[in-house]
Amino acid sequence: MKKKIFIAAAVLIGSHLYAQKSVPANSGDSTKNLDEVVITATKFPIKQSLTGKVVTVIDQQQLQRNSGKSLTEVLNTQAGIIVNGSSNVLGTNQDVYMRGAAAGKTLILLDGVPVYDASGISGAFDLNLITVDQVERIEILKGSQSTLYGSDAIAGVINIISKKGGAKKINATANLAGGSYNTFKGSVGLNGTVKNTAYHIQYSKLYSKGFSTAQNQTGVNNFDKDGMDRNAFRANISRKINDKFSVKANTQFSNYKTDADAGQFKDDADYTIKNRNTVMGIGADYTLGKSILHFNYNYNKVNRIYLDDSASRGGFSYYSKGDYTGKSHFAELYSNIAVTKHVDVLVGADYRNQLTNQNYFSVSSFGPYASTPLSDDSTKVNQFGAYASVVVKDLKGFNVELGGRYNNFNKYGNVFTFSFNPSYVIKRSVKIFGNISSGFKAPSLYQVYSEYRNPAQALRPEKSLSIEGGIQYYKDNVNIRAVYFSRNISDNIAFFSAGAPTYANYYVNADIQKDKGLELEASIDFGRVTVNANYVNLDGRIETKTGAKDTTFFNLYRRPRQTINLNVGIELCKNWNMNMGVQSISKRYEAVYASAPIEMPAYYVWNLYSTYSITTNIKAFVDLKNITDEQYSEVYGYNNRRFNFMAGVNLNF
């Protein structure tokens, strides 16, 4: 019945839109303008029409229309991306699944530079540490992209580009908002350009009392609320020394404290998580003839503390404390050379160093337990990579890129990756493209050095082969893209549990992961009304060899087979805009220990966002989420937000 209602609503909205034609609306659609310049596809500026890679852009207009949302809520509506935890209690762990790939197989970039949590099992960076109001735009690049970006870029990369200096000498901004669950958001910032120096400084605050993370099946309303308190500061500065040489520096300090529960359906009033992050970077650009030389260095430190003092015993443990610190150093030097107006060459090299300190201690009914501590004196890994690519563009509509990377690890040996993506544009309105590329993910420090390290054999990097093919139509106010993708990952790293008599647990390279799917995206601008929609059909299976027998089964747990996102934007008048969105998530499966997987029911979520410009400098907004008060769970045993709202003002002086 719900499916029929959803389809009927979409048809009614579509038929109504064809009658709307007048003042252009600010759609800010991610695939609308093929002449839009992107950076992430090639590591240098290129028009989207001249690359065969699948790139999605979330621009500043879209981010402004999501002032009441978190970064992961924004990403969760993009084609091919599911962020598990995006609608849970604020501060919940956020797992990014791109095209079905497991967490940690999508590389996060901050201003083009990779960021990690070197202490984590997967090494994935915690997106809770980044606030939307500090972001200028986001570029999403799909497919295996290790040739340009190295380890972890198996499914793709998400490049989060921070705000920089403005055109005026000084510009002040402020955002204030409040809403459900006693949530408060605020930020203040300054930006500008003085002579040849551009700067941007911003502080952001988020506080929420929240609600219980775990679902309560006791029949008694006695689970405590799990809140979050976050502070984030970021500063960017750049200076143009002369026409050829410029330098830049940035720093980010983020920290949050959040309450957690003991597990599925289990409350814990005394379990807290603290996460602190420090990012510092410098860079320089030097123009020499037809080439531009780029240098970047980045230091990233993450410290996570899990503390349960057990005044309230939600689980079997009386007391536990885990302290995990990861440090990452990254340096790169690369140059893009404009050989001719049709040929660009990119050559570069990068170096990565990661290390960690880890301690865990607990007391339970089984007695005290302490894990083997890890020290950064010995728990570290180094990587060196050299890469090159050639981009041929606009040869009577034909474009192609060919690239390769050699990567050396001090612990795992060598890996070679490649990328090849041709495209052809017909009459400046139809682009046909195909991509074949490879990627890899190095084992994390935890997998290599912890007590669960493989005692018999060193782990190998996971390796992927990605194939994409598609067509894109773009003309006037219509943009439609269809992409088929297939990705195989070999040497998958899995957690192995041995039976009697040893009962040993350790990580192994095993199995082959095979994922495939179809992505459809459409954008139509009717003037005062815009429609953006995407549909994804996903399938993923793992092949396991037991002796001479192969076993294949579906294993994309927590990832829906089908996802639909529909957004309609309406310009009601000059100062008043409204957006209505709906997300449809099909049935998923949840893995349960020592039991068959549980089927999670499908659900729909309707959202409504409205903004009104009081003056040119003051804009008010209201963001209504889950307006039908749908009760659902992204993760089995945990709560999701019911009907909730955020309302506030954005100030720009």
C-alpha positions as CSV (number, residue, x, y, z in Angstrom):
1,M,0.0,0.0,0.0
2,K,2.8,2.4,0.9
3,K,4.5,1.7,-2.4
4,K,1.3,2.6,-4.3
5,I,1.0,5.8,-2.4
6,F,4.6,6.7,-3.1
7,I,4.3,6.1,-6.8
8,A,1.1,8.0,-7.0
9,A,2.6,11.0,-5.2
10,A,5.6,11.0,-7.6
11,V,3.3,11.0,-10.6
12,L,1.1,13.8,-9.2
13,I,4.2,15.9,-8.5
14,G,5.6,15.3,-11.9
15,S,2.4,16.2,-13.7
16,H,2.1,19.3,-11.7
17,L,5.6,20.3,-12.5
18,Y,5.1,20.4,-16.2
19,A,2.7,23.3,-15.7
20,Q,5.3,25.4,-13.9
21,K,7.6,27.6,-16.2
22,S,8.9,31.0,-15.3
23,V,11.6,32.3,-13.1
24,P,14.7,30.0,-12.9
25,A,15.0,28.2,-9.6
26,N,18.2,27.6,-7.8
27,S,18.4,23.9,-8.2
28,G,22.1,23.4,-7.4
29,D,21.7,19.9,-8.8
30,S,24.8,17.7,-8.6
31,T,24.8,16.6,-12.3
32,K,23.1,19.6,-13.9
33,N,26.0,21.4,-15.5
34,L,28.4,19.4,-17.6
35,D,30.6,22.4,-18.1
36,E,31.1,22.6,-14.3
37,V,34.7,22.3,-13.4
38,V,35.7,19.6,-11.0
39,I,39.1,18.8,-9.3
40,T,38.8,15.3,-7.9
41,A,38.4,13.3,-11.2
42,T,42.0,14.2,-12.4
43,K,43.6,16.1,-9.5
44,F,43.5,19.2,-11.7
45,P,40.6,21.4,-13.0
46,I,38.6,19.8,-15.8
47,K,35.1,20.2,-17.1
48,Q,32.7,17.3,-16.3
49,S,32.0,16.9,-20.1
50,L,35.7,16.1,-20.7
51,T,36.0,13.2,-18.3
52,G,34.4,9.7,-18.4
53,K,34.5,9.3,-14.7
54,V,31.3,9.3,-12.6
55,V,31.4,12.5,-10.6
56,T,28.7,14.0,-8.4
57,V,29.0,17.6,-7.0
58,I,27.1,18.9,-3.9
59,D,27.5,22.6,-4.3
60,Q,27.1,25.5,-1.8
61,Q,23.4,26.0,-2.7
62,Q,22.6,22.4,-1.8
63,L,24.5,22.6,1.4
64,Q,22.7,25.9,2.4
65,R,19.4,24.1,1.8
66,N,20.5,21.4,4.3
67,S,21.4,23.8,7.2
68,G,19.6,21.6,9.7
69,K,21.3,18.4,8.7
70,S,24.5,16.6,9.5
71,L,27.1,15.9,6.8
72,T,26.2,12.2,6.7
73,E,22.5,13.1,6.2
74,V,23.5,15.1,3.1
75,L,25.6,12.2,1.8
76,N,22.9,9.6,2.5
77,T,20.6,11.0,-0.2
78,Q,23.2,10.7,-3.0
79,A,23.0,7.9,-5.6
80,G,24.9,4.8,-4.5
81,I,25.7,6.0,-1.0
82,I,24.2,4.6,2.2
83,V,25.5,6.0,5.5
84,N,24.4,3.7,8.3
85,G,23.7,5.7,11.4
86,S,22.9,9.0,9.7
87,S,19.4,9.1,11.3
88,N,20.3,7.5,14.6
89,V,21.2,9.5,17.7
90,L,23.8,12.2,17.0
91,G,27.2,10.9,17.7
92,T,26.4,7.3,16.5
93,N,29.1,5.5,14.5
94,Q,28.7,6.5,10.8
95,D,29.5,3.7,8.3
96,V,29.8,4.9,4.7
97,Y,28.8,2.3,2.1
98,M,29.4,3.3,-1.5
99,R,28.0,1.0,-4.1
100,G,27.7,-1.7,-1.5
101,A,31.4,-1.7,-0.5
102,A,32.1,-2.3,3.2
103,A,33.0,0.5,5.6
104,G,36.6,1.7,5.1
105,K,36.6,1.0,1.4
106,T,35.6,4.6,0.5
107,L,38.4,7.1,0.9
108,I,37.6,10.4,2.6
109,L,39.6,13.5,1.4
110,L,39.7,16.8,3.1
111,D,40.7,19.5,0.6
112,G,42.0,16.7,-1.7
113,V,44.2,15.2,1.0
114,P,43.3,11.7,2.5
115,V,42.3,11.6,6.2
116,Y,42.2,8.4,8.3
117,D,41.7,7.0,11.8
118,A,44.9,5.0,12.0
119,S,43.7,3.4,15.3
120,G,40.4,2.0,13.8
121,I,39.8,-1.6,12.6
122,S,38.9,-0.3,9.1
123,G,40.9,2.9,9.3
124,A,37.9,4.9,8.2
125,F,37.7,8.6,9.3
126,D,34.8,9.6,11.6
127,L,32.6,12.0,9.7
128,N,31.0,13.1,13.0
129,L,34.1,15.3,13.3
130,I,33.2,17.5,10.2
131,T,30.4,20.1,10.3
132,V,28.3,21.1,7.2
133,D,28.7,24.8,7.9
134,Q,32.5,24.5,7.4
135,V,32.1,22.9,4.0
136,E,32.1,24.8,0.6
137,R,31.3,21.8,-1.6
138,I,31.7,18.1,-1.9
139,E,32.9,16.1,-4.9
140,I,32.0,12.4,-5.0
141,L,34.1,10.3,-7.4
142,K,32.9,6.7,-7.9
143,G,34.8,3.6,-9.0
144,S,38.2,2.2,-7.9
145,Q,40.4,5.3,-7.7
146,S,43.7,4.1,-6.2
147,T,45.7,5.1,-9.2
148,L,45.4,8.8,-8.1
149,Y,44.6,8.4,-4.4
150,G,46.2,5.2,-3.2
151,S,44.9,2.9,-0.4
152,D,41.2,2.7,0.6
153,A,39.8,4.1,-2.7
154,I,38.2,0.8,-3.7
155,A,34.6,2.0,-4.1
156,G,35.5,5.7,-4.7
157,V,36.4,8.9,-2.9
158,I,34.5,11.7,-1.2
159,N,36.4,15.0,-1.4
160,I,35.1,17.4,1.3
161,I,36.3,20.9,0.2
162,S,36.3,23.4,3.1
163,K,35.4,27.1,2.9
164,K,38.1,29.6,2.0
165,G,38.5,33.4,2.0
166,G,35.9,35.6,0.4
167,A,36.2,38.5,-2.0
168,K,35.7,41.3,0.6
169,K,38.3,42.3,3.1
170,I,36.1,41.1,6.0
171,N,32.9,39.1,6.0
172,A,31.2,37.8,9.2
173,T,28.8,34.8,9.3
174,A,26.7,33.2,12.0
175,N,24.2,30.4,12.2
176,L,21.9,29.7,15.0
177,A,19.4,26.8,15.2
178,G,17.5,24.7,17.6
179,G,15.1,21.8,17.5
180,S,13.9,18.4,18.7
181,Y,15.7,16.4,21.4
182,N,16.9,19.7,22.9
183,T,19.3,20.1,20.0
184,F,21.2,23.4,19.5
185,K,23.5,24.2,16.6
186,G,25.5,27.4,16.2
187,S,28.6,28.8,14.4
188,V,30.4,32.0,13.9
189,G,33.1,32.8,11.3
190,L,35.2,35.4,9.6
191,N,36.5,35.3,6.1
192,G,38.0,37.7,3.5
193,T,40.9,38.7,1.4
194,V,43.4,41.4,2.4
195,K,45.8,42.2,-0.5
196,N,47.1,38.8,-1.5
197,T,46.1,37.0,1.6
198,A,42.8,35.0,1.9
199,Y,41.6,33.7,5.2
200,H,38.6,31.8,6.7
201,I,38.1,31.1,10.4
202,Q,35.1,29.3,11.9
203,Y,33.9,27.8,15.2
204,S,30.9,25.5,15.4
205,K,29.0,24.1,18.3
206,L,26.5,21.2,18.4
207,Y,24.7,20.0,21.6
208,S,21.8,17.5,21.9
209,K,20.2,15.6,24.8
210,G,19.2,13.0,22.3
211,F,17.2,9.8,23.0
212,S,18.0,6.3,23.9
213,T,20.4,4.7,21.3
214,A,19.1,1.2,22.1
215,Q,15.5,0.1,21.6
216,N,13.6,-0.6,24.7
217,Q,11.7,-3.9,24.8
218,T,11.2,-4.1,28.5
219,G,7.8,-2.3,28.4
220,V,9.0,0.2,31.0
221,N,10.2,3.6,29.8
222,N,13.4,3.5,31.9
223,F,16.2,3.8,29.2
224,D,18.3,7.0,29.6
225,K,18.8,9.6,26.8
226,D,22.0,9.5,24.9
227,G,23.2,12.9,24.0
228,M,26.1,14.6,22.1
229,D,28.3,17.6,22.7
230,R,30.7,18.7,19.8
231,N,33.0,21.6,19.3
232,A,34.8,22.2,16.0
233,F,37.3,24.9,14.9
234,R,38.8,25.3,11.5
235,A,41.1,27.9,9.9
236,N,42.4,28.3,6.4
237,I,44.9,30.9,5.1
238,S,46.5,31.3,1.7
239,R,48.8,33.9,0.3
240,K,49.7,34.6,-3.3
241,I,53.4,35.5,-3.3
242,N,53.5,36.4,-6.9
243,D,51.9,35.3,-10.2
244,K,53.7,32.0,-10.1
245,F,54.0,31.1,-6.4
246,S,51.4,30.7,-3.6
247,V,51.3,29.1,-0.2
248,K,48.6,27.8,2.1
249,A,48.0,26.4,5.6
250,N,45.1,25.0,7.5
251,T,44.2,23.6,10.9
252,Q,41.2,21.8,12.4
253,F,40.4,20.9,16.0
254,S,37.3,18.9,16.6
255,N,36.1,17.0,19.6
256,Y,32.9,15.4,20.8
257,K,31.5,13.5,23.7
258,T,28.6,11.2,23.2
259,D,26.6,8.7,25.4
260,A,26.2,5.1,24.2
261,D,24.4,2.0,25.2
262,A,25.6,-1.6,26.0
263,G,24.3,-3.0,22.7
264,Q,21.1,-4.1,20.9
265,F,18.1,-3.6,23.2
266,K,20.5,-3.0,26.2
267,D,20.7,0.3,28.0
268,D,23.8,1.7,29.8
269,A,23.6,4.9,31.7
270,D,27.4,5.3,32.2
271,Y,28.9,4.5,28.9
272,T,30.6,7.5,27.1
273,I,32.7,7.9,24.1
274,K,35.1,10.8,23.5
275,N,36.7,11.6,20.2
276,R,39.4,14.3,19.6
277,N,40.8,15.1,16.2
278,T,43.6,17.4,15.1
279,V,44.4,18.1,11.5
280,M,47.2,20.4,10.4
281,G,48.4,21.0,6.8
282,I,50.6,23.1,4.6
283,G,50.9,23.4,0.9
284,A,52.4,25.3,-2.0
285,D,51.7,25.8,-5.8
286,Y,54.3,26.9,-8.3
287,T,53.7,27.6,-12.0
288,L,56.5,26.9,-14.3
289,G,55.6,27.4,-18.0
290,K,52.8,25.1,-18.9
291,S,53.1,23.1,-15.7
292,I,51.9,23.6,-12.1
293,L,53.8,22.0,-9.3
294,H,51.8,21.1,-6.2
295,F,53.1,20.2,-2.7
296,N,50.9,19.1,0.3
297,Y,51.7,17.9,3.8
298,N,49.1,16.8,6.3
299,Y,49.2,15.6,9.9
300,N,46.1,14.0,11.3
301,K,45.7,12.7,14.9
302,V,42.6,10.9,16.3
303,N,42.1,9.9,19.9
304,R,39.1,7.8,21.0
305,I,38.3,7.0,24.6
306,Y,35.5,4.5,25.5
307,L,34.7,4.5,29.2
308,D,32.0,2.5,31.1
309,D,32.3,3.0,34.8
310,S,29.4,0.6,35.3
311,A,27.3,2.2,38.0
312,S,24.6,0.9,35.7
313,R,25.4,-2.5,34.2
314,G,23.8,-2.8,30.8
315,G,26.1,-5.6,29.7
316,F,28.2,-8.3,31.4
317,S,31.1,-5.9,32.0
318,Y,31.5,-4.1,35.4
319,Y,34.1,-1.6,34.1
320,S,35.9,-1.1,30.8
321,K,38.1,1.5,29.3
322,G,39.6,1.6,25.8
323,D,42.1,4.3,24.7
324,Y,43.0,4.4,21.0
325,T,45.2,7.0,19.3
326,G,46.1,7.0,15.6
327,K,48.5,9.4,13.9
328,S,48.9,9.8,10.2
329,H,51.4,11.7,8.1
330,F,50.9,12.4,4.4
331,A,53.1,14.2,1.9
332,E,52.7,14.5,-1.8
333,L,54.4,16.2,-4.7
334,Y,52.7,16.2,-8.1
335,S,52.6,18.3,-11.3
336,N,50.0,18.7,-14.0
337,I,51.5,19.7,-17.4
338,A,49.4,21.1,-20.2
339,V,51.3,19.6,-23.2
340,T,48.8,20.9,-25.7
341,K,45.2,22.2,-25.5
342,H,44.1,18.6,-26.0
343,V,46.7,16.7,-23.8
344,D,47.4,17.0,-20.1
345,V,49.9,14.9,-18.2
346,L,50.0,14.3,-14.4
347,V,53.0,12.9,-12.6
348,G,53.3,12.6,-8.8
349,A,54.5,10.7,-5.7
350,D,53.2,10.5,-2.2
351,Y,54.4,9.1,1.2
352,R,52.2,7.9,4.0
353,N,53.2,7.0,7.6
354,Q,50.7,5.7,10.1
355,L,51.2,4.6,13.8
356,T,49.0,3.9,16.8
357,N,48.9,3.5,20.6
358,Q,46.1,1.3,22.0
359,N,45.2,0.1,25.5
360,Y,42.1,-1.8,26.7
361,F,41.2,-3.0,30.2
362,S,38.0,-4.4,31.6
363,V,36.6,-6.1,34.7
364,S,33.6,-8.5,34.3
365,S,32.1,-11.6,36.0
366,F,35.0,-13.5,34.3
367,G,37.6,-11.4,36.1
368,P,39.9,-8.7,34.9
369,Y,41.2,-8.6,31.3
370,A,43.8,-6.4,29.6
371,S,44.6,-6.6,25.9
372,T,48.2,-6.6,24.6
373,P,49.0,-2.8,24.5
374,L,50.2,-1.4,21.2
375,S,52.8,1.3,21.1
376,D,53.7,3.7,18.2
377,D,57.3,2.8,18.7
378,S,56.7,-0.4,16.8
379,T,53.1,-0.3,15.6
380,K,53.5,1.6,12.4
381,V,53.5,1.2,8.6
382,N,55.0,3.2,5.7
383,Q,53.8,3.5,2.1
384,F,55.4,5.1,-0.9
385,G,53.5,5.6,-4.2
386,A,54.4,6.9,-7.6
387,Y,51.7,7.6,-10.2
388,A,51.2,9.1,-13.7
389,S,48.2,9.7,-16.0
390,V,47.7,11.1,-19.5
391,V,44.4,12.9,-20.3
392,V,43.4,13.4,-23.9
393,K,40.4,15.7,-24.2
394,D,38.0,17.1,-26.7
395,L,39.3,15.4,-29.9
396,K,36.2,15.9,-31.9
397,G,34.2,14.7,-28.9
398,F,36.5,12.0,-27.8
399,N,38.2,11.9,-24.4
400,V,40.3,9.4,-22.6
401,E,42.5,9.0,-19.5
402,L,45.1,6.3,-18.9
403,G,47.0,6.1,-15.6
404,G,49.0,3.8,-13.4
405,R,50.4,3.7,-9.9
406,Y,53.2,1.7,-8.2
407,N,52.8,1.4,-4.4
408,N,55.3,0.0,-2.0
409,F,54.6,-1.0,1.6
410,N,57.2,-1.8,4.3
411,K,54.9,-4.6,5.6
412,Y,53.0,-5.9,2.6
413,G,55.2,-5.6,-0.5
414,N,54.2,-4.0,-3.8
415,V,50.9,-3.2,-5.5
416,F,50.2,-1.9,-9.0
417,T,47.0,-0.2,-10.1
418,F,45.7,1.2,-13.3
419,S,42.8,3.3,-14.7
420,F,41.4,3.6,-18.2
421,N,38.3,5.7,-18.9
422,P,37.3,6.7,-22.4
423,S,34.2,8.9,-23.2
424,Y,32.6,10.3,-26.3
425,V,30.3,13.3,-26.6
426,I,27.7,13.3,-29.4
427,K,26.4,16.7,-30.5
428,R,27.2,18.3,-27.1
429,S,24.2,16.6,-25.5
430,V,24.9,12.9,-25.1
431,K,28.0,11.4,-23.4
432,I,28.8,7.7,-23.6
433,F,31.5,6.6,-21.2
434,G,33.2,3.5,-19.8
435,N,35.7,2.9,-17.0
436,I,37.9,0.1,-16.0
437,S,40.2,0.6,-13.0
438,S,41.8,-1.2,-10.1
439,G,42.2,-0.4,-6.5
440,F,43.6,-1.6,-3.2
441,K,43.2,-1.3,0.6
442,A,46.1,-2.0,2.8
443,P,45.5,-3.9,6.1
444,S,44.9,-1.6,9.0
445,L,47.4,-1.3,11.9
446,Y,44.9,-3.1,14.1
447,Q,44.6,-6.0,11.8
448,V,48.4,-6.4,11.5
449,Y,49.5,-5.7,15.1
450,S,46.7,-6.5,17.5
451,E,46.2,-9.7,19.4
452,Y,44.1,-10.8,16.5
453,R,46.9,-10.6,14.0
454,N,47.5,-13.7,11.8
455,P,50.1,-15.9,13.5
456,A,50.9,-17.9,10.4
457,Q,50.8,-15.6,7.4
458,A,51.2,-11.9,6.8
459,L,48.1,-10.2,5.5
460,R,48.0,-9.0,1.9
461,P,46.2,-5.8,0.6
462,E,42.7,-6.2,-0.6
463,K,42.6,-5.7,-4.4
464,S,39.6,-4.5,-6.6
465,L,38.7,-4.4,-10.2
466,S,36.0,-2.0,-11.1
467,I,34.1,-1.7,-14.4
468,E,31.6,1.0,-15.3
469,G,29.6,1.8,-18.4
470,G,27.0,4.5,-18.9
471,I,25.3,7.2,-20.9
472,Q,24.4,10.7,-19.9
473,Y,22.0,13.1,-21.7
474,Y,22.2,16.8,-20.9
475,K,20.4,19.5,-22.8
476,D,18.8,22.7,-21.8
477,N,17.2,22.0,-18.3
478,V,17.3,18.2,-18.5
479,N,20.1,16.0,-17.3
480,I,19.8,12.2,-17.1
481,R,22.6,9.7,-16.3
482,A,22.5,5.9,-16.2
483,V,25.5,3.8,-15.0
484,Y,26.0,0.1,-14.7
485,F,28.9,-0.9,-12.4
486,S,30.6,-4.1,-11.4
487,R,33.3,-4.6,-8.8
488,N,35.3,-7.6,-7.7
489,I,37.4,-7.5,-4.5
490,S,39.9,-10.3,-4.0
491,D,42.0,-11.2,-0.9
492,N,39.1,-9.9,1.2
493,I,40.2,-9.5,4.8
494,A,37.9,-11.4,7.2
495,F,37.8,-12.2,10.9
496,F,38.3,-16.0,11.3
497,S,37.2,-17.9,14.4
498,A,38.7,-21.4,14.8
499,G,36.9,-24.2,16.6
500,A,38.2,-26.7,19.2
501,P,40.7,-27.2,20.5
502,T,42.4,-23.7,20.0
503,Y,39.4,-21.4,19.6
504,A,41.8,-18.9,18.0
505,N,40.6,-15.7,16.4
506,Y,42.6,-13.8,13.8
507,Y,42.4,-12.0,10.5
508,V,42.9,-13.8,7.2
509,N,42.8,-13.1,3.5
510,A,39.9,-15.1,2.2
511,D,36.9,-15.0,-0.2
512,I,36.1,-12.9,-3.2
513,Q,33.5,-10.1,-3.0
514,K,31.4,-9.4,-6.1
515,D,29.1,-6.4,-6.3
516,K,27.2,-5.0,-9.2
517,G,24.4,-2.6,-9.7
518,L,22.5,0.1,-11.7
519,E,22.4,3.8,-10.9
520,L,19.8,6.1,-12.5
521,E,19.9,9.9,-11.9
522,A,17.7,12.6,-13.3
523,S,17.4,16.4,-12.9
524,I,14.7,18.6,-14.6
525,D,14.4,22.3,-14.2
526,F,10.9,23.7,-14.9
527,G,11.7,27.2,-13.9
528,R,10.2,27.8,-10.5
529,V,10.3,24.1,-9.9
530,T,13.1,21.6,-10.0
531,V,13.0,17.8,-9.7
532,N,16.0,15.7,-8.7
533,A,15.7,11.9,-8.4
534,N,17.9,8.9,-8.2
535,Y,17.4,5.1,-8.1
536,V,19.9,2.4,-7.2
537,N,19.6,-1.4,-7.7
538,L,22.4,-3.2,-5.9
539,D,23.5,-6.9,-5.6
540,G,26.5,-8.2,-3.7
541,R,27.7,-11.7,-3.1
542,I,30.7,-13.3,-1.5
543,E,32.4,-16.5,-2.9
544,T,34.0,-18.7,-0.3
545,K,36.1,-21.8,-1.1
546,T,35.9,-24.8,1.2
547,G,38.1,-27.5,-0.2
548,A,37.1,-28.1,-3.8
549,K,33.6,-26.6,-3.3
550,D,32.6,-22.9,-3.9
551,T,29.8,-21.3,-1.8
552,T,28.2,-18.1,-2.9
553,F,25.7,-16.1,-0.9
554,F,24.3,-12.5,-0.5
555,N,26.2,-10.7,2.2
556,L,25.4,-6.9,1.9
557,Y,24.1,-6.6,5.4
558,R,22.6,-3.3,6.4
559,R,22.6,-2.3,2.7
560,P,19.3,-2.1,0.8
561,R,19.0,-3.8,-2.6
562,Q,16.9,-0.8,-3.9
563,T,17.0,2.9,-2.9
564,I,15.0,5.8,-4.3
565,N,15.6,9.5,-3.5
566,L,13.2,12.2,-4.8
567,N,13.5,15.9,-4.2
568,V,11.2,18.6,-5.4
569,G,12.2,22.3,-5.1
570,I,9.7,25.1,-5.5
571,E,10.3,28.8,-5.6
572,L,7.1,30.1,-4.0
573,C,8.1,33.7,-4.4
574,K,11.3,35.8,-4.7
575,N,12.3,35.3,-1.0
576,W,10.6,32.0,-0.2
577,N,11.8,28.5,-1.3
578,M,10.6,25.1,-0.3
579,N,12.0,21.6,-0.8
580,M,10.2,18.3,-0.3
581,G,12.2,15.0,-0.3
582,V,11.4,11.4,0.1
583,Q,13.7,8.4,0.5
584,S,12.6,4.8,0.0
585,I,14.7,2.1,1.4
586,S,14.0,-1.6,0.6
587,K,14.3,-4.5,2.9
588,R,17.8,-5.2,4.3
589,Y,19.4,-8.0,6.2
590,E,21.1,-7.8,9.6
591,A,23.8,-10.3,10.6
592,V,23.2,-11.9,14.0
593,Y,25.8,-13.9,15.9
594,A,25.1,-17.6,15.9
595,S,21.8,-17.1,14.2
596,A,20.2,-16.7,10.8
597,P,20.2,-13.1,9.4
598,I,17.2,-11.0,10.3
599,E,15.2,-9.3,7.6
600,M,14.7,-5.6,8.3
601,P,11.4,-4.1,6.8
602,A,11.4,-1.5,4.1
603,Y,10.5,2.1,5.0
604,Y,9.9,5.6,3.6
605,V,11.0,8.9,5.1
606,W,9.4,12.2,4.0
607,N,11.2,15.5,4.7
608,L,10.3,19.1,4.2
609,Y,12.7,22.1,4.1
610,S,11.8,25.8,3.7
611,T,13.9,28.9,3.7
612,Y,12.8,32.6,3.7
613,S,15.1,35.5,3.0
614,I,14.2,38.2,5.6
615,T,16.8,40.6,4.1
616,T,19.8,40.1,1.9
617,N,21.9,39.3,5.0
618,I,19.4,37.3,7.1
619,K,17.8,34.0,6.1
620,A,15.5,31.9,8.2
621,F,14.9,28.2,7.7
622,V,12.9,25.3,9.1
623,D,13.8,21.6,8.4
624,L,11.1,19.0,9.1
625,K,12.3,15.4,9.1
626,N,10.3,12.2,9.0
627,I,7.1,14.2,8.8
628,T,5.0,11.0,8.7
629,D,6.6,9.9,12.0
630,E,7.7,6.6,10.4
631,Q,9.1,4.1,13.0
632,Y,12.0,2.2,11.5
633,S,15.5,1.0,12.3
634,E,18.7,1.3,10.2
635,V,20.4,-1.1,12.6
636,Y,18.7,-3.9,14.4
637,G,18.1,-3.2,18.1
638,Y,18.7,0.6,17.8
639,N,16.4,3.6,17.5
640,N,16.1,6.0,14.7
641,R,14.7,9.6,14.8
642,R,11.0,9.9,14.6
643,F,9.4,13.1,13.5
644,N,11.9,15.9,14.4
645,F,12.7,19.4,13.3
646,M,15.4,22.1,13.3
647,A,14.7,25.8,12.8
648,G,17.1,28.7,12.7
649,V,18.7,31.7,11.0
650,N,21.8,32.2,8.8
651,L,23.4,35.6,9.1
652,N,25.9,37.0,6.6
653,F,27.4,40.5,7.0
